Amino acid sequence: MFLALLGMASACRRQPTQVVLHGAVIRNSQDPSRQAPIAGVRVAADCGPRTLLTRTDAQGSFTLALPTSVSPTSPVTLHLRHPDYEPLDMQATSRSELYVVRLVPVPREQREPTHGQATSISNVSVRYATKVPVLVEVGTRVQTFQVINHANVLCKPGSPCSPDGRWQAKQAVIGLDAGKGNQFRNARLSCIAGPCPFTRVLRDDFSRGGETISATVLNWSDTATFLLQAEVVHSMLSEAARVSYPVIFGSQMSFSLPGKADGICVEAELNSSSIVFPLGPNLNLSWADCSMRDERGDNRMYRCELKPGFEFR
């Protein structure tokens, strides 16, 4: 009898478990390669008399720790706001799902109306320098690949699963061959579209460089797109100037650079006139809004969105 009463007292003192909502906000598009993460989205959650606020990070990720006073069956309404996207209100009906939220872009003419023909941007390249000795650069290898999966599907025994063992996952391997006598340097792997927070690099055989490189990634949500990029060098001494080429989807371009890159410039043709634009520490471009995030291996990922009145050709 005493032990039973002691157990009941312990149960009364037990604190309720706090529930944390996990989500990723991406651009709405039928093409998974254009479902870029959206940073800076204001996410507000109505929890009874309280309102929780947060913003998405550079990967479009957000977390909301619900108060322990909120019942597991109580409705929680999420309000997502960003000036470049249509507002969205949604009900968080489950406390265990991974929320993949797709926002519809506001038409460019509504954001900032323009008059006349749009200025064309073409033949874009990125130039930068490093402070370390380099070998002669033969070229740049760039490859994108998709890991196709569906979110919130419970994992089956014997199948790849999310790190917590709950969700069905897909595993993929990508590799590049530099060719005989060549070597890869400054290899970078980045998730550039889809619910990137729900992906993980399982095996890194690329950052070390070499004649062949590869990577193994895991995705336990909706389809995600990855970019593997590296310079190809030959066994000769050369200057440290480098040229890289961005991947362009619609009005967005993405590229990755080594963390020690210096003097970054974007070279492009505006209405067929070649112009060099220093990117600078503030990431200022007259024709695009750019952002940067740190990646693994002291690399940096850049993403630029065209301003109204400009278009890629």
VMD Tcl script that draws the C-alpha trace (Angstrom):
set ca {
  {0.00 0.00 0.00}
  {2.83 2.37 0.93}
  {4.62 1.68 -2.39}
  {1.41 2.33 -4.35}
  {0.91 5.69 -2.63}
  {4.56 6.57 -3.26}
  {4.13 5.81 -6.98}
  {1.01 7.99 -7.15}
  {2.86 10.86 -5.48}
  {5.74 10.56 -7.95}
  {3.29 10.64 -10.88}
  {1.70 13.81 -9.50}
  {5.10 15.48 -9.30}
  {6.08 14.44 -12.84}
  {6.31 17.46 -15.14}
  {4.43 17.35 -18.44}
  {6.61 16.78 -21.50}
  {7.27 19.90 -23.56}
  {6.36 19.57 -27.24}
  {8.61 21.15 -29.89}
  {7.35 21.78 -33.43}
  {9.96 21.36 -36.17}
  {9.46 22.89 -39.62}
  {11.10 23.99 -42.86}
  {9.81 26.83 -45.05}
  {10.54 26.60 -48.77}
  {9.45 28.26 -52.02}
  {6.37 26.71 -53.59}
  {7.22 25.20 -56.98}
  {6.39 22.04 -58.94}
  {10.11 21.76 -59.74}
  {11.92 20.46 -56.61}
  {15.10 22.22 -57.78}
  {13.35 25.59 -57.33}
  {12.04 24.90 -53.84}
  {14.72 27.06 -52.23}
  {14.73 27.55 -48.44}
  {13.30 30.88 -47.31}
  {15.18 32.70 -44.56}
  {13.73 35.42 -42.34}
  {10.12 34.18 -42.38}
  {8.24 35.41 -39.30}
  {6.50 32.43 -37.67}
  {3.90 33.16 -34.98}
  {2.00 30.48 -33.09}
  {-1.28 31.11 -31.25}
  {-1.20 29.08 -28.05}
  {-4.30 30.14 -26.15}
  {-3.63 33.52 -24.51}
  {0.05 33.41 -25.54}
  {1.71 34.02 -28.91}
  {5.10 32.46 -29.69}
  {7.37 34.17 -32.22}
  {10.42 32.99 -34.16}
  {12.06 33.41 -37.59}
  {13.45 30.89 -40.03}
  {17.22 30.61 -40.32}
  {19.34 30.50 -43.50}
  {18.09 26.98 -44.25}
  {14.44 27.90 -43.77}
  {14.31 25.97 -40.49}
  {12.24 26.90 -37.45}
  {11.42 25.36 -34.09}
  {8.71 26.31 -31.63}
  {8.71 25.00 -28.07}
  {5.07 24.92 -26.98}
  {4.26 25.76 -23.35}
  {3.64 22.71 -21.19}
  {0.23 24.19 -20.39}
  {-0.91 23.60 -24.00}
  {-2.92 20.41 -24.27}
  {-1.84 17.88 -26.93}
  {-5.33 18.21 -28.44}
  {-5.51 22.01 -28.31}
  {-5.42 23.76 -31.71}
  {-2.23 25.67 -32.53}
  {-2.44 28.13 -35.42}
  {0.76 29.10 -37.25}
  {0.99 32.47 -39.05}
  {3.85 32.76 -41.59}
  {4.77 36.16 -43.00}
  {7.45 37.37 -45.43}
  {7.25 40.50 -47.61}
  {8.13 38.58 -50.80}
  {5.62 35.76 -50.25}
  {1.87 35.38 -49.82}
  {0.84 35.20 -46.14}
  {-0.11 31.75 -44.89}
  {-2.10 30.63 -41.84}
  {-2.22 26.94 -41.00}
  {-3.27 24.60 -38.23}
  {-0.59 22.50 -36.52}
  {-2.81 19.50 -35.92}
  {-0.04 17.06 -35.03}
  {2.68 17.43 -32.43}
  {4.98 14.86 -34.02}
  {5.04 15.68 -37.76}
  {7.83 17.45 -39.62}
  {6.15 20.54 -41.05}
  {7.21 21.38 -44.62}
  {5.61 24.73 -45.44}
  {5.58 25.99 -49.03}
  {5.05 29.72 -49.53}
  {3.81 31.19 -52.82}
  {5.99 34.07 -54.11}
  {4.31 37.43 -54.54}
  {4.34 38.36 -58.27}
  {7.40 40.51 -58.91}
  {5.38 43.36 -60.39}
  {3.36 43.56 -57.17}
  {6.47 43.79 -55.01}
  {7.94 46.70 -56.92}
  {6.21 47.68 -60.18}
  {8.55 48.44 -63.06}
  {8.04 50.08 -66.42}
  {9.51 49.07 -69.74}
  {11.51 46.00 -70.73}
  {13.42 44.02 -68.07}
  {17.23 44.16 -68.06}
  {18.72 40.81 -69.09}
  {21.46 39.15 -67.01}
  {23.55 36.53 -68.79}
  {26.94 34.74 -68.76}
  {27.27 35.00 -64.97}
  {30.50 33.89 -63.29}
  {32.03 34.39 -59.86}
  {35.66 35.42 -59.48}
  {37.61 35.29 -56.25}
  {41.12 34.80 -54.84}
  {42.66 32.69 -52.10}
  {45.65 33.43 -49.90}
  {47.13 29.92 -50.15}
  {49.20 28.39 -52.96}
  {47.12 26.56 -55.55}
  {47.70 24.32 -58.50}
  {46.85 25.19 -62.09}
  {43.08 25.20 -62.49}
  {41.72 23.18 -65.39}
  {38.08 24.07 -64.80}
  {35.16 23.71 -62.42}
  {32.91 20.70 -62.06}
  {29.33 21.30 -60.95}
  {26.61 18.72 -60.51}
  {23.15 18.85 -58.93}
  {21.22 15.81 -57.81}
  {17.95 15.09 -56.05}
  {17.11 12.72 -53.22}
  {13.44 11.91 -53.82}
  {11.37 11.12 -50.74}
  {8.04 11.93 -49.06}
  {7.67 13.53 -45.65}
  {5.89 12.06 -42.63}
  {5.92 8.44 -43.80}
  {6.62 6.12 -40.88}
  {9.78 4.06 -41.30}
  {9.48 0.35 -42.00}
  {11.85 -2.18 -40.40}
  {14.92 -2.77 -42.54}
  {14.54 0.51 -44.46}
  {16.64 3.69 -44.13}
  {15.19 5.88 -41.37}
  {15.61 9.35 -39.92}
  {18.23 9.69 -37.14}
  {15.49 9.24 -34.51}
  {14.24 6.08 -36.27}
  {10.74 7.47 -36.85}
  {10.49 8.55 -40.51}
  {11.09 6.84 -43.81}
  {14.30 8.10 -45.40}
  {16.15 7.81 -48.71}
  {19.90 7.47 -49.04}
  {21.84 8.56 -52.12}
  {25.48 8.58 -53.28}
  {27.01 11.00 -55.78}
  {30.53 10.98 -57.18}
  {32.75 12.92 -59.56}
  {35.90 11.86 -61.47}
  {38.45 14.58 -62.28}
  {40.25 12.49 -64.88}
  {43.75 11.02 -64.96}
  {46.40 13.44 -63.70}
  {43.84 15.88 -62.29}
  {42.76 16.51 -58.73}
  {39.68 18.03 -57.08}
  {40.24 20.90 -54.64}
  {37.85 22.89 -52.43}
  {34.97 20.47 -52.97}
  {31.68 21.76 -51.53}
  {28.41 19.95 -50.94}
  {25.30 22.01 -50.17}
  {21.56 21.46 -49.99}
  {20.08 24.21 -52.19}
  {16.38 23.35 -52.40}
  {13.70 21.46 -50.50}
  {13.46 20.82 -46.74}
  {17.23 21.01 -46.12}
  {16.98 20.85 -42.31}
  {15.81 17.24 -42.63}
  {18.89 16.04 -44.52}
  {22.29 14.85 -43.35}
  {25.66 13.99 -44.89}
  {26.34 10.40 -43.83}
  {29.74 10.00 -45.46}
  {32.16 12.72 -46.55}
  {34.55 11.53 -49.25}
  {34.74 14.88 -51.02}
  {36.27 17.55 -48.74}
  {39.65 15.76 -48.74}
  {39.86 16.21 -52.55}
  {41.59 13.75 -54.86}
  {41.09 12.33 -58.32}
  {37.63 11.04 -57.38}
  {35.24 12.38 -54.76}
  {31.88 11.20 -53.47}
  {29.28 11.85 -50.79}
  {26.48 9.87 -49.16}
  {23.44 11.84 -47.98}
  {20.25 10.96 -46.11}
  {16.85 12.66 -46.60}
  {13.91 11.94 -44.29}
  {11.43 14.52 -45.61}
  {10.25 15.71 -49.05}
  {12.51 15.79 -52.11}
  {15.72 17.78 -51.57}
  {18.22 19.06 -54.16}
  {21.98 19.06 -53.54}
  {24.85 20.85 -55.28}
  {28.31 19.26 -55.47}
  {30.91 21.69 -56.75}
  {34.71 21.60 -56.94}
  {37.66 23.03 -58.83}
  {39.70 20.70 -61.04}
  {43.47 21.32 -60.82}
  {46.53 19.91 -62.50}
  {49.92 19.20 -60.96}
  {51.46 22.59 -61.85}
  {51.89 25.74 -59.82}
  {49.55 28.58 -60.69}
  {48.19 31.86 -59.37}
  {45.41 31.71 -56.81}
  {42.76 33.47 -58.92}
  {39.66 31.29 -59.25}
  {36.50 31.32 -61.35}
  {33.27 29.58 -60.37}
  {29.87 29.37 -62.03}
  {26.55 29.65 -60.19}
  {23.60 27.32 -60.63}
  {20.56 29.32 -61.81}
  {16.94 28.29 -61.28}
  {14.33 30.87 -62.30}
  {15.19 34.18 -60.65}
  {17.65 32.63 -58.17}
  {21.32 31.73 -58.45}
  {23.32 29.69 -55.93}
  {27.05 29.12 -55.60}
  {29.49 28.00 -52.92}
  {32.98 29.30 -52.18}
  {35.80 28.39 -49.82}
  {35.67 30.25 -46.52}
  {39.04 31.92 -47.28}
  {37.83 33.35 -50.60}
  {38.78 37.02 -50.95}
  {38.00 39.81 -53.43}
  {34.74 38.17 -54.54}
  {33.31 39.66 -57.75}
  {30.36 38.70 -59.90}
  {30.92 39.14 -63.62}
  {27.83 39.29 -65.82}
  {26.50 40.74 -69.06}
  {23.75 43.32 -68.59}
  {21.95 43.80 -71.91}
  {25.06 42.33 -73.62}
  {27.48 44.70 -71.81}
  {30.05 42.87 -69.66}
  {30.36 44.39 -66.16}
  {32.26 43.29 -63.03}
  {30.41 43.76 -59.71}
  {32.45 43.55 -56.47}
  {30.29 41.60 -54.02}
  {31.90 43.07 -50.90}
  {31.31 42.12 -47.27}
  {27.75 43.51 -47.39}
  {26.83 41.31 -50.39}
  {25.70 44.32 -52.41}
  {24.58 43.82 -56.00}
  {22.62 46.47 -57.88}
  {20.49 43.80 -59.60}
  {20.06 41.11 -56.92}
  {19.57 40.59 -53.19}
  {22.14 38.13 -51.84}
  {22.59 36.17 -48.62}
  {25.35 33.92 -47.31}
  {25.51 31.10 -44.78}
  {28.44 29.14 -43.38}
  {28.72 25.52 -44.45}
  {30.69 22.56 -43.13}
  {34.42 22.51 -43.82}
  {34.81 26.32 -43.58}
  {32.91 26.87 -46.82}
  {30.18 29.41 -47.57}
  {26.95 29.11 -49.51}
  {25.64 32.15 -51.41}
  {22.13 32.64 -52.76}
  {21.00 35.66 -54.83}
  {17.45 36.64 -55.88}
  {16.97 39.01 -58.82}
  {15.41 42.36 -58.07}
  {12.32 43.50 -60.03}
  {13.23 44.75 -63.49}
  {15.91 42.09 -64.13}
  {15.77 38.58 -65.60}
  {18.27 35.80 -66.34}
  {18.73 34.96 -69.99}
}
mol new
graphics top color blue
foreach p $ca { graphics top sphere $p radius 0.5 }
foreach p [lrange $ca 0 end-1] q [lrange $ca 1 end] { graphics top cylinder $p $q radius 0.2 }
display resetview
